[in-house]
Amino acid sequence: MKINQQDPELAKFYQAELQRQRHTLEMIPSENFVSEAVLEALGGVGTNKYSEGYPGARYYGGNQYIDQIENLARDRAKQLFGVDHVNVQPYSGSPANQAAIFSVAKPGEKIIGMSLLFGGHLTHGWKINFSGVYYNAVQYQTGPDGILNYDELEKIVKAEKPKVLFCGATAYPRLFDYKRIAKIVHSVGGYFIADIAHECGLMAARVIPTPVGHADIITTTTHKSLRGPRGAMIMCNGKPAHPLKPLAEDENPRENLPTLIDRAVFPGLQGGPHNHTTTAIAVALGEALKPEFKIYAQQILNNAHALAGSLMSEGLVLATGGTDNHLMIIDLTNLGIGGKVAENALEEVGITANKNTIPFDKRKPYDPSGVRLGTPALTTRGFKEDEMKTIGQLIAKTLKNTKNETVKEEIKKSVLAMTDKYPLYPNLRYV
Ligand SMILES: *Cc1c(COP(=O)(O)O)cnc(C)c1O
């Protein structure tokens, strides 16, 4: 019995969501469109199975095939990123960060991360997040140009001596100097956690540098530029884990990160892994290992450059003056509108984006001075540089005419014509 026969009330909503995804330009940089193979894995029988533990060491019987699936996912991730150990069980990016901190720091110990207001993530020590409530969290910010100032960071780290330093962001359009950060945090004996949730796909394809070899622990989501299901992974180097055995007194934590991480995920924070997700992660990692994925990742970058260039040639201002990755933040100050108005106007014309703070924002976080845009999802649909140039013009026109209904109607028609050119899941229907 399919959803539509059993539950037409719900099927109607799901069909509407599918139509929305088909007919809008998805420019939220953390979103993407998974392959039909990933969708199939997600809707599969893995969801029926309990598998607390790890391959070869489970608390439930009947896991011989789930073990093979989880091992395949882990091996593919190891190969893709060039690391010794991967945990594919975290339920999502936030629980992965929680597990990463929990693996090396006790509650009350000091952690440091980039402030949410400067592009960092909630889980890097924001005051109302677990990371800011249970840990002694210090936050760093960017310089006045919106770019991280490593000399300043070094001063803060030397003074604060954190147990954990987080580096990674949800809204930072530039690359991080992981080598420099590693040197800074290791000089005070701290652990370096690199959170690559956003750029993971770009790093998997090696079109931007990775923190492998510099960071002690790497956390990532699997559903952003990596184009897998909603999920996460934690990676590190070190000898293979004996996940269910606690470390002995004389064992050095730094030499046993795989064990500490595995134990932090389970039994530390989670119960049974989501095996349908693990299966879908394996599918996505298999896709990311193919040569086509490298072409995809390079196109994300090319598209971001084309979009940024188009927006700036229309007179729009970008935070930090541009982008080195898949995302950019428009500083709306010179247009005289806030992020809320901008987000709504873009939504009205069929462009999905989200409001975001700019560095040293003078407005409030719920109606900040910026809008964040990214290219991973549109690149998956097949959009290239020429279309990015057009989209940049449409965005600029929308933001300059937020009150002009006629102009917005025209733009909406152009958006529809563009989305119709690249069908999304053409054979899928819920109603
Ligand atoms: C998205 C993101 C996360 C959290 O992922 P969720 O799956 O939403 O919990 C963590 N860190 C960074 C940098 C992110 O961008």
Ligand as a Chemical Component Dictionary entry (heavy atoms), coordinates in Angstrom:
data_LIG
# 
_chem_comp.id                   LIG 
_chem_comp.type                 NON-POLYMER 
_chem_comp.pdbx_formal_charge   0 
_chem_comp.three_letter_code    LIG 
# 
loop_
_chem_comp_atom.comp_id 
_chem_comp_atom.atom_id 
_chem_comp_atom.alt_atom_id 
_chem_comp_atom.type_symbol 
_chem_comp_atom.charge 
_chem_comp_atom.model_Cartn_x 
_chem_comp_atom.model_Cartn_y 
_chem_comp_atom.model_Cartn_z 
_chem_comp_atom.pdbx_ordinal 
LIG C1 C1 C 0 24.925 22.120 8.934  1  
LIG C2 C2 C 0 26.045 22.217 9.891  2  
LIG C3 C3 C 0 26.058 21.465 11.067 3  
LIG C4 C4 C 0 24.870 20.710 11.608 4  
LIG O1 O1 O 0 24.277 19.805 10.849 5  
LIG P1 P1 P 0 22.773 19.327 11.167 6  
LIG O2 O2 O 0 22.700 18.099 10.365 7  
LIG O3 O3 O 0 21.895 20.435 10.738 8  
LIG O4 O4 O 0 22.674 19.066 12.624 9  
LIG C5 C5 C 0 27.181 21.520 11.867 10 
LIG N1 N1 N 0 28.227 22.289 11.544 11 
LIG C6 C6 C 0 28.230 23.049 10.442 12 
LIG C7 C7 C 0 29.418 23.891 10.147 13 
LIG C8 C8 C 0 27.138 23.046 9.576  14 
LIG O5 O5 O 0 27.147 23.814 8.504  15 
# 
loop_
_chem_comp_bond.comp_id 
_chem_comp_bond.atom_id_1 
_chem_comp_bond.atom_id_2 
_chem_comp_bond.value_order 
_chem_comp_bond.pdbx_ordinal 
LIG C1 C2 SING 1  
LIG C2 C3 SING 2  
LIG C2 C8 DOUB 3  
LIG C3 C4 SING 4  
LIG C3 C5 DOUB 5  
LIG C4 O1 SING 6  
LIG O1 P1 SING 7  
LIG P1 O2 DOUB 8  
LIG P1 O3 SING 9  
LIG P1 O4 SING 10 
LIG C5 N1 SING 11 
LIG N1 C6 DOUB 12 
LIG C6 C7 SING 13 
LIG C6 C8 SING 14 
LIG C8 O5 SING 15 
# 
